[in-house]
């Protein structure tokens, strides 16, 4: 039976936590609630929607079809609630409150921290949420306020600043080069060397392979879906892999391999045009633009050994 009462947002938040963790107790720990309270939230939501949302199994609580249908709507509510709190946290005349930034793993973990450190030193009341993931968050749905992207934004409602090209080159740790030497050709690289690369061919990877045919058919000795894991494998001397050229220049232990091989990533800083009057978003947007322009200046397209 469907209840006429409007479900509380707290019920949807609890629902998402149970979905993620598969148990009432784990959801309770994440939310800072008691397990009976979490159970009451789920019972109340089931009564409101008129459907069972979870079934018990040896693996924990499994979502029903009704739960899977409800999930994207609950996620939209969560995103909207987070966006509302970020907007409410800032004032019109003062740079403060929360700004959420979305960036790829390498940019988010390797490039942005010093930029954001300088920004927060200048504006101590500014709170930064950084989503460092290669999953593109939807700015129109306010999953993030500002994004650093390697693809051109297509939506007209987004304000975008083109930063330029971040070049990627092949590198190896000097300890690897001492053991295996430096390849002289792509074929030599394929045949004799240990290569570091992606685990799955995502849509973005397939696009890159079409743009750069030399990537086709490469067999990797070390694979991961996580860009930071690939960077750390490179630094550990596991093999030869791609790295941002300006990032590699910071590490004297990395040696450029086949400098004629280069991948070029167009880069944008993007935010919703409605946020351009927000002080916290405006100063963050400007800081990211300035910091990334400075980062790109560190590119060494002539290569080094």
Order of alpha helices (4+ residues) and beta strands (2+ residues): alpha-alpha-alpha-beta-beta-alpha-beta-alpha-beta-beta-beta-alpha-alpha-beta-alpha-beta-alpha-beta-alpha-beta-alpha
